[in-house]
């Protein structure tokens, strides 16, 4: 098993604000690493460094063998095609069908704009249907996206990300707006897909119980620093909750 994401003493400043503070972290292929921490702890900033949406102020980030400090243009676009992203807000086009929303995940590999479902190649539509079937929504393929529940819309967003055939999937608070049952279903789905495809998942969460139930590893952030880095198996709830305590300042041993 090899590392597909490596942060080496990465710091990120936004003016006077230090969003990441000398973060060192390596994530191996196929692992589900859950980021825990308060709002503003650096979770989203860390995720956005993985696909180059943000660049480090100091330190180095390597993703799938690409040094993001030097990657730009075509090289950066090629990397982003290998990294899927699922957000808290689903970012679906409500007036479009579920299937067409999923098909938009292939736009990075197609030339020119697409106006309507049947302007996508047949192979893309077939693959998109396959992903909808995998997330349990094949029967809703021709419904408007805005007729679905929140949990269903997030599953559509996951299917869209999978159409990129990513090697890494980033999920930024993917269940924050969902009820507990839907949240468990979405996290369970991410775990199943990770196991099936050996897909590396970096997921930020607030819910400690979900992190312990569905993650392989828990990384706690506070004020931009790593204050916890442990395997989820054997990690107690109280230990994980300490990430949210003001006294949690020293990284715990792996």
C-alpha positions in Angstrom: 0.0 0.0 0.0 1.5 3.3 -1.0 0.7 6.9 0.0 -1.4 8.9 -2.5 -1.6 12.1 -0.4 1.3 13.6 1.5 1.5 16.9 3.4 4.9 17.9 4.7 4.8 20.8 7.2 2.1 22.6 5.3 1.0 26.0 6.5 -1.6 28.2 4.9 -2.2 31.9 5.6 -5.1 34.1 4.7 -3.8 37.5 5.7 -3.2 37.4 9.4 -5.1 34.1 9.8 -3.1 30.9 10.0 -5.6 28.3 8.6 -3.1 25.4 8.5 -0.2 25.3 10.9 2.7 22.9 9.9 0.4 20.0 9.0 2.2 16.7 8.2 0.0 13.9 7.0 0.2 10.9 4.7 -2.9 9.0 3.4 -2.4 5.6 1.9 -4.4 4.2 -1.1 -7.8 2.9 -0.2 -8.1 4.4 3.3 -11.0 6.4 4.6 -9.5 9.2 6.6 -12.0 11.4 8.5 -11.1 14.9 9.5 -12.8 16.1 12.8 -12.8 19.5 14.2 -14.7 22.7 15.0 -15.8 25.0 12.2 -12.7 27.0 11.2 -10.3 24.3 12.4 -8.8 23.9 8.9 -10.7 20.8 7.6 -12.0 22.4 4.4 -8.8 24.2 3.8 -6.9 21.0 4.0 -9.2 19.3 1.5 -8.9 22.1 -0.9 -5.1 21.7 -1.0 -5.5 18.1 -2.2 -6.8 19.2 -5.7 -5.0 22.5 -5.9 -8.0 24.7 -5.2 -5.7 26.3 -2.7 -1.9 26.4 -2.5 0.3 26.1 0.6 2.0 29.2 1.9 4.8 26.9 3.2 5.6 23.2 3.1 4.8 20.8 0.3 1.7 18.8 -0.9 2.1 15.7 -3.1 -1.0 14.1 -4.6 -0.9 11.0 -6.8 2.8 11.7 -7.4 2.2 15.3 -8.4 3.9 18.1 -6.5 1.2 20.8 -6.3 3.7 23.5 -5.8 4.9 23.2 -9.4 1.7 21.8 -11.0 -0.2 24.2 -13.2 -2.2 24.3 -16.5 -2.7 21.0 -18.2 -0.9 19.1 -15.4 -3.2 20.5 -12.7 -6.3 19.8 -14.8 -5.2 16.2 -15.3 -4.8 15.7 -11.6 -8.2 17.2 -10.9 -9.8 14.6 -13.2 -8.4 12.0 -10.8 -9.8 13.7 -7.7 -13.6 13.8 -7.1 -15.2 16.2 -4.8 -18.5 16.0 -2.9 -19.7 19.1 -1.0 -22.2 19.8 1.8 -24.4 21.6 -0.7 -25.2 19.2 -3.5 -24.6 21.6 -6.4 -27.2 19.9 -8.6 -29.1 21.7 -11.3 -32.6 21.2 -10.0 -34.4 21.6 -13.3 -32.3 18.9 -15.0 -32.9 15.2 -14.7 -31.0 13.1 -12.2 -29.2 11.4 -15.1 -28.1 14.6 -16.8 -26.7 15.9 -13.5 -24.6 12.7 -13.2 -23.5 13.0 -16.8 -22.0 16.5 -16.0 -19.3 14.6 -14.1 -17.8 13.7 -17.5 -17.5 17.2 -18.8 -13.8 17.3 -17.9 -13.1 14.6 -20.5 -15.4 15.9 -23.3 -14.9 18.6 -25.9 -17.3 21.5 -26.2 -20.5 22.3 -24.3 -23.4 19.9 -23.8 -27.0 21.1 -24.2 -29.3 18.3 -23.1 -29.0 14.7 -22.0 -28.7 13.2 -25.5 -25.8 15.4 -26.4 -23.7 13.3 -24.1 -22.1 10.2 -25.8 -24.1 7.0 -25.2 -21.2 5.4 -23.3 -21.3 8.3 -20.8 -25.1 7.9 -20.4 -24.7 4.2 -19.8 -21.9 4.6 -17.3 -23.9 7.3 -15.5 -26.9 4.9 -15.3 -24.6 2.3 -13.8 -23.5 4.7 -11.1 -27.1 5.7 -10.3 -27.9 2.0 -10.0 -24.9 1.6 -7.6 -26.2 4.4 -5.3 -29.8 3.0 -5.5 -31.3 5.6 -7.7 -31.7 4.1 -11.1 -35.5 4.3 -11.0 -35.2 8.1 -10.4 -32.9 8.7 -13.4 -35.4 10.8 -15.4 -36.9 12.7 -12.5 -36.0 16.4 -11.9 -33.2 16.5 -9.4 -35.1 19.0 -7.2 -37.9 16.4 -6.6 -35.5 14.2 -4.6 -34.9 14.3 -0.8 -31.6 15.6 0.6 -30.2 12.2 1.1 -31.1 11.2 -2.5 -29.5 14.4 -3.9 -26.3 13.7 -2.0 -26.2 10.2 -3.5 -26.7 11.7 -7.0 -23.7 14.0 -6.2 -21.6 10.9 -5.3 -22.7 9.2 -8.5 -21.6 12.3 -10.4 -18.2 12.3 -8.7 -17.8 8.6 -9.5 -18.3 9.3 -13.2 -14.9 11.0 -13.1 -13.4 7.6 -12.2 -11.5 9.2 -9.4 -8.7 7.7 -7.5 -9.3 10.0 -4.5 -12.7 11.2 -3.3 -12.9 14.4 -1.2 -16.1 14.9 0.9 -16.5 18.2 2.7 -19.2 17.8 5.4 -21.2 15.6 3.0 -23.9 14.8 5.6 -24.1 18.0 7.6 -27.5 18.9 6.1 -29.0 15.4 6.4 -31.1 13.7 9.0 -29.3 10.9 11.0 -30.7 8.0 9.0 -29.8 9.6 5.6 -26.4 10.5 7.0 -25.7 6.9 8.0 -26.8 5.7 4.5 -24.5 8.2 2.7 -21.5 7.3 4.9 -22.2 3.6 4.5 -22.3 4.0 0.8 -19.0 5.8 0.7 -17.5 3.0 2.8 -18.8 0.3 0.4 -17.6 2.1 -2.7 -14.2 2.7 -1.1 -13.9 -1.1 -0.4 -15.1 -2.1 -3.9 -12.9 0.3 -5.8 -9.9 0.7 -3.5 -10.9 4.4 -3.5 -9.1 6.7 -1.1 -11.6 9.0 0.7 -10.8 12.1 2.7 -14.0 13.2 4.5 -14.6 16.1 6.9 -17.2 15.6 9.6 -18.6 17.1 12.8 -20.3 13.9 13.9 -17.9 11.9 16.1 -20.0 8.8 16.1 -20.1 8.7 12.3 -16.4 9.1 12.2 -15.8 6.2 14.5 -18.3 4.0 12.7 -17.4 4.6 9.1 -13.8 5.8 9.0 -10.6 3.8 9.0 -8.7 6.7 10.6 -9.5 9.8 12.5 -7.5 13.0 12.1 -8.4 15.8 14.5 -7.7 19.4 13.7 -7.8 22.5 16.0 -6.7 25.9 14.9 -5.0 24.5 11.9 -2.9 21.9 13.8 -3.2 18.2 13.9 -4.1 17.3 17.5 -5.2 13.7 16.9 -4.2 11.0 14.4 -5.4 7.5 15.2 -6.9 4.4 13.7 -10.7 4.5 14.3 -10.7 1.0 15.6 -10.0 1.1 19.3 -10.4 4.9 19.5 -12.8 5.9 22.3 -15.5 8.5 21.8 -14.2 10.6 24.7 -10.7 10.6 23.1 -12.2 11.7 19.7 -14.3 14.4 21.5 -11.2 15.8 23.0 -10.5 17.3 19.5 -13.1 19.9 20.4 -11.5 20.8 23.7 -9.3 23.8 24.2 -6.7 21.7 25.9 -6.3 19.4 22.9 -3.0 20.8 21.6 -0.5 17.9 21.4 -0.7 15.3 18.6 -1.6 11.9 20.0 0.6 8.9 19.1 -0.6 6.7 16.2 
